Structures are given as structure tokens and as C-alpha cells.
Amino acid sequence: MLRKIVINTCFGGFGLSDSATELLATAKSCRADEIDHAMSCAVFDSESDLLIYRDDLDLIKIVESLGNAADGFCSQLSVIEIPSDIKWEIEEYDGNEWISERHQTWS
């Protein structure tokens, strides 16, 4: 079984287009400005009434259906499939993201 995850595959950073944000807001029964906040909180594990993670089924459906029209400013979104039993995290360099298996890290 595979898990789908949305990532940004270019330098710049993850972002949704206005139309993708509106569709996601409709799917989640909230306002578009709440979607932006929910995406930020999910990334930083903040507390929020609404969190939208990158493996959210509505997010995946919207990105897959809109294709490039889902891309926000300086973003190129892709849906990546990984084994569903993997503990994963999104890593990035200058906004260009990839999925890594979660490991312990010390510094």
C-alpha cells in the first residue's frame, strides 16, 4: 500500500494557487485565509483547530486534478508516493523539497 504526499519540487517554496486554496477551503468548510494558516501550522506542528498536512486526501485530490494550476507563486507541486508504513518527513533546501525516512538526528 502506498501513501501520497504533496511536495514542492523547485526552489522557492510550497504554495497553493488561489484556485487551489479556494477549492481546499470549500472541501474543509472554512475560509481561504484559514487554509494558509492551517498549512503553516501543520508544517510547524503548532496548535490549531484546523491542520492540513501534506498527506491530506483533499489536498492531494486538488493538486492531482488541477495539475500545474495548483502551483502557487514560485512553486511546482508534485504528488509523491511512498510505502504507507514509512515514518516520513519533508526536508528542503531553499524551498525545494524531498521526502526522507524519519531518523534520529543530533547536533
DABEL-V853106 format. One line per field, one symbol per residue. ss: DSSP state (H for helix, E for strand, L for the rest). psi: psi as a letter, one per 20 degrees, with the letter a starting at -180 (. if undefined). A space follows every 10 residues. Layout:
# DABEL-V853106
ss: ???
psi: ???
This chain:
# DABEL-V853106
ss: LEEEEEEELL LLLLLELHHH HHHHHHHHLL LHHHHHHHHH HHHHLLLLLL LLLLLLHHHH HHHHHHHHHH ELLLLLEEEE EEELLLLEEE EEELLEEEEE ELLLLLL
psi: qqpqpprpkr pfqpqqrghh ggghgghjla qhhhggghgg hhgjkrpqho porijphggg ggghhhchii papkqnqqoq prpijporqp rqokioqrpq pprqpq.
